[in-house]
């Protein structure tokens, strides 16, 4: 299972957070996100925030309505 299931997946809220900052001129989060998703099967100890689902209380909808 570990060989086919990635540790890191590009969660929508992290992608949107990185894109928002990039649109405002700060590329740090997008660069970090790219580095994390380049190696989705590698455990990166200092990147645990990319393992967690969105914890905000607001409803979240993707473009496909899920």
C-alpha atoms as one frame of an Amber mdcrd trajectory, in Angstrom:
protein
   0.000   0.000   0.000   2.762   2.460   0.857   4.275   2.113  -2.590   1.117
   3.294  -4.344  -0.443   5.691  -1.813   1.340   9.035  -1.496   2.086  10.580
   1.890   1.484  14.077   0.544  -1.319  15.126  -1.754  -1.930  18.674  -2.984
  -4.848  19.610  -0.758  -7.097  22.312  -2.174  -6.743  24.720   0.733  -2.916
  24.573   0.585  -2.908  25.074  -3.191  -5.258  28.047  -2.939  -3.219  29.537
  -0.090  -0.037  29.277  -2.170  -1.715  30.711  -5.276  -3.156  33.637  -3.304
   0.263  34.542  -1.936   1.875  34.106  -5.373  -0.669  36.484  -6.909   0.349
  38.997  -4.248   4.023  38.597  -5.147   5.123  36.114  -2.447   6.324  32.900
  -4.087   7.587  31.176  -0.923   4.505  29.007  -0.341   4.174  27.955  -3.968
   7.848  26.990  -4.105   7.455  24.972  -0.895   4.285  23.290  -2.204   6.036
  22.310  -5.425   8.950  20.834  -3.470   6.552  18.778  -1.332   4.500  17.398
  -4.225   7.630  16.550  -6.220   8.241  13.771  -3.689   4.782  12.600  -2.582
   6.045   9.236  -1.277   8.864  10.691   0.848   8.215  11.468   4.498   9.324
  15.053   5.034   9.339  15.584   8.786   9.129  19.362   8.679   6.168  19.438
   6.271   3.425  17.959   8.456   1.073  20.854   7.689   0.632  19.297   4.244
  -0.792  16.132   5.811  -3.719  17.809   7.534  -7.141  18.518   6.061  -8.579
  22.010   6.122  -9.550  22.798   9.722 -11.555  25.928   9.070 -15.209  25.857
  10.015 -16.378  27.375   6.756 -17.915  25.201   4.065 -15.560  24.507   1.228
 -16.547  23.766  -2.356 -14.287  22.830  -5.206 -14.972  23.674  -8.831 -16.761
  20.334  -9.241 -19.080  21.102  -6.308 -17.752  18.548  -3.809
